[in-house]
């Protein structure tokens, strides 16, 4: 039996999220992609963030310190068929250009009933 595909609406939403993340559009796009009570990881500090304001503040702090980049490499359903796994390559932009990490990571998304991201987790590629 063939593996189930990522639903088209979730695929389109995640592609748009990665497209706008490194642009000035990211803050305005938050209510169009994340539930109001979204549960989001702050990987650097090892804590969870909740809601649009905390995610926006986290992203603002990231962009004050550096210019993070994330390149979407692929999307698939997780083994449970309920979560969507985005395989991504992180990077940074500086005066010398874009610098991409050698290692990929996975962003694992859960969606709320309205079709927006309700939770994101980060894990090593499995």
N, C-alpha and C positions, 0 to 999 in steps of 0.2 A: 504494500500500500504506500503511495507517495506521501511524503511529509506535507503537512499542512503549510500553507503559505501565510505570511503576515498579512492581515487584512489591509486592503488598499488605503482606507482612511488613516490607519495607524502609520502605515509606511509613508504616506504623504506628509503627515504631521511631523514625524521624526526627521524626515529629509529637510523640511522647512526649518525645523529647530536648529539643525546643524548648519544649515545655510546662513542663518541670521545670527548665530551665536557670536561670531567675531566681528559683528557690525553694530552700528548705532541703533539698528532696528530691534535688538534683543529685548530691551526693556518694554517696548510697546507690544511685543509679541507674547510676553508672559501670560496675560489673561486668555490668549487664544490657544495656548498649548498646555498650561498647567492648571490643575484644579486649585481653587482658592486655598485649600488646606493641604497642598502638596507636601510630601515628605521627601526631602532632598538631602543628599550627603554633602557634608563639608569634609572632604577627604583629608585636607591638610591638618585640620584640628581633630579629626576623628569624632565628629558630632553630627547630629541630624538637624536639619533646618525645617521649619514648617511655615508654609504660606508664601505668598508672592513677595511680600516686603523683605523677608529674611533671605530669599533666593536672590532678589535684586541686589540687596546689600552685599551678599557674598560675591556675586559676579562683579559688582563695582570694585570691591576690594581686590579681586583678582586682576582686574584691568588697571588698577592704580599701581600694582606691583610689577606687572609685566603685561604682555599682550598674548593671552593664551589662544591656541588654535586647537581645533579638534576636527579631524578628517574622518568622515564616515566611510568605512571600508565594506560594510555589509550588514544586512538585517536578516534575522531568522526568529522563529518562535523558539522559546526555551523548551526543555524537555516536558514541562508540565502543560504546554500548549496555551497557557494563560498569560505569559509574560513575553515581551519582545526583547530580544538581545541585539544590541547595536555593537558591532565590532568596530572600534575606533583607534585611530593613531593620534595621540596627543602631540602637541608641538608648541612652540613659542615664536613670536615674531619680534625681531629687534632691528637695529639700524643695518645690520649685515644681511637681513632677509629672514626667511622662514627656516626653522630648525625643527625637524621631526624626530620623535623618539624611535628607537629601534623596535621596542616592544609594543605590541598592541594591548589594549584592555577592552573589557566588555562593560557596556552600560546596559543595565537590565531595567526595563520599564514595565510598570503596571499602569493600567488605564482605569479611570472611573467610568460610571455608567453614561456620562455625557461625552465620552470619547477623548477626554483630555488626560494627560499624564498625572497620575495620583502619587506615584512613588518612583524613585530612581535609585539604583544601587550600582556600585562599581566593583568589579572583580577582575582577577587575572583571566586571561583567555583560557578556557577549559579544553 
